[in-house]
Amino acid sequence: MWSHILRDQSDGTENEFWGCVIDGRRPDRGAPPAPKESLPADLVSLLIHRVGLSEAAVSELAKEDAVARLQRYWTDGT
């Protein structure tokens, strides 16, 4: 029965399970990726509708790059 629980529910080995129960050692599950900083909605809207960038192009921009691109549009018109 334990082998089924370990295999189907805990996603680990028996040694990892008992090490966690007895010694408090947490198994290495890997760290989740850090979420990408999101752009403010008004900035995204301006880049798409005023500047003419595609949604895909805007989604690849970091916040600093997006602000710089919008400032370039306002100063140079390009």
N, C-alpha and C positions, 0 to 999 in steps of 0.2 A: 504494500500500500504506500509506504514512504517513497518508494522509487517513482510511483506515478505522480505523487504530489510534487516531488522535487522536479521531475521532468516537465510536467504540464503546467504547474502554477508558479514555482519559484524561479524557474529559468536559471538554475545553478546546479553545482555539484553537491554531493552529500557533505564533503569536507567544507565547502563554503558555507553551507547551511548551518552545520554544527559550530563552525568557527564564529559565526554571527550570533548564534544562540548562547553559547558558553562564554566566549571571550569578548563579544560585542564588536568583532571585526566586521565592518561593512564590506560586502563584495564590491569589486570595481565594476561599475556599470557604464563607465565613461561619462564625461561631462556633456550636458546638452549644449548645442551651439549657441553662442550669444546672439540674441536677436539684433537684426540690423536696425539702426536708428531710422525711424520713419520720418518722412517729410510732412510738414504742415499741409493741410488740404488746400489752403488758399495758394500756397507756393506751387503745388502740383497743378492746380487749375490754371494759374497764370502761365506756367511753362507749356502746358498743352494748348491752351486756347489763344494766348497772345503770341508766345514765341514760336509756336508751331511744332514743338517736339512731340514725338510719339510717346504713348504710355510706356512702351518698352524702354525707350531711351531715358525717360524720367525715372523709371524704377531702378536703373543702374547707377544713378547719381547719388553721391554722398551729399549731405545737407550743405556743406560748404561749397561744393561744386555747383549745386543747384542755385544757391544764392548768387554766386559769381556769374553764372550763366544769365540769370534774370537781370542782374546789374549791367552786364554787357549789352543786353537787349535795350535797356533803358538809356544807356549812354550812347551806343553806336547805332542802334536800330537793327543790329544783326543777330 
